[in-house]
Amino acid sequence: MICEPAPTNWVDYNEWFLCTYISSSAVENMKNLEELSEIAQAAAWGAADILQSYYRPDCNTPSLDIQEKKDGPVTAADVAVNSYILDKLQSALGNTDYGYLSEETYKSYLESCGQIPLPQSWVWIIDPLDGTRDFIDKTGEFAVHIALAFEGRPVLAVVAWPEQQKIYYAIRDAGAFGESRGGSALKLQVSARNIVADLSIVTSRSHRDDRLNQLLHKFPCQNQLAVGSIGCKIATIVEQKADVYIALSGKSAPKDWDLAAPELILTEAGGRFTRFDGSALQYNRGDVSQWGGLLASNGCCHAALCGDAEGILAEIDSGLR
């Protein structure tokens, strides 16, 4: 079977993915995505334990060592968990078939190799601590993200919510699941709410500028719930406690590692996650920033909400000129 390049129409992606996946050398080294998911889940649980040790420190816990960076704070917990996850994945899978795109290491990789996007078709996309500000502020709304992307699209994802002692995981076309520590897996499904005025929108406590505030003020969904990490926001949607999330870039933008794992968990639970124009997100493209407007939802009114967001944003931007 001859495989064509990845289609831009993602309705046709499944057939192309299966064709290319079967012929991939990476798959020859691992039996299936279920095995990879088990490795990622184990790494996520271990990462959650490390974060909890910093979150509730004792006399033997190293200093959190908070450093304010251009893109936000970085702590010793970020660095420790990043090293742990990379060690677990690379020890099990090596560096030949898989690339590793991590929040804490991509800049050093860029400096040493000068090559972004990573050359491998299979790339692990890792955020060791999504919601560092919430971690520091003790809101409890921080997460670990681990995703595996194939040719720029996520095919496997795990999000751990340490304070909830819960992980969420998904494999493309196999559904999304939530599992508490020591419990059994439960299949996830987004809400069926389909009246725009009844939808709840989950928003950030921090990453909000005037432009986003104006958009949210004029948006047809006015039932707002503030939650920290993007992973926790998407968990809130798949738990049917909210229905919509909007991200809008300003001076900065969400990064690949902020979105890849939450996106797949949402879509496998029946939701949608796209740009305002309805196009799919792409990962490991070269620029790790996801610029523009992004909208996640339970899918029921997704196209209409994207249209509303585009229209409101156009009005806001025209008023700024």
HELIX and SHEET records of a PDB file:
HELIX    1   1 TRP A   10  ASP A   12  5                                   3    
HELIX    2   2 TYR A   13  SER A   23  1                                  11    
HELIX    3   3 SER A   25  ASN A   29  1                                   5    
HELIX    4   4 LEU A   33  TYR A   55  1                                  23    
HELIX    5   5 ALA A   76  LEU A   93  1                                  18    
HELIX    6   6 TYR A  106  CYS A  113  1                                   8    
HELIX    7   7 THR A  132  ASP A  137  1                                   6    
HELIX    8   8 PRO A  162  GLN A  164  5                                   3    
HELIX    9   9 VAL A  196  ASP A  198  5                                   3    
HELIX   10  10 ASP A  210  LYS A  218  1                                   9    
HELIX   11  11 ILE A  230  VAL A  238  1                                   9    
HELIX   12  12 ASP A  256  GLU A  268  1                                  13    
HELIX   13  13 HIS A  302  LEU A  320  1                                  19    
SHEET    1   A 2 GLN A  67  LYS A  69  0                                        
SHEET    2   A 2 GLY A  72  VAL A  74 -1                                        
SHEET    1   B 7 TYR A  98  SER A 102  0                                        
SHEET    2   B 7 TRP A 122  ASP A 130  1                                        
SHEET    3   B 7 ALA A 143  PHE A 150 -1                                        
SHEET    4   B 7 ARG A 153  TRP A 161 -1                                        
SHEET    5   B 7 LYS A 166  ILE A 171 -1                                        
SHEET    6   B 7 ALA A 176  SER A 180 -1                                        
SHEET    7   B 7 LEU A 186  LYS A 187 -1                                        
SHEET    1   C 5 ASN A 223  ALA A 226  0                                        
SHEET    2   C 5 SER A 200  THR A 203  1                                        
SHEET    3   C 5 VAL A 244  LEU A 248  1                                        
SHEET    4   C 5 GLY A 293  SER A 297 -1                                        
SHEET    5   C 5 ARG A 272  ARG A 275 -1                                        
END                                                                             
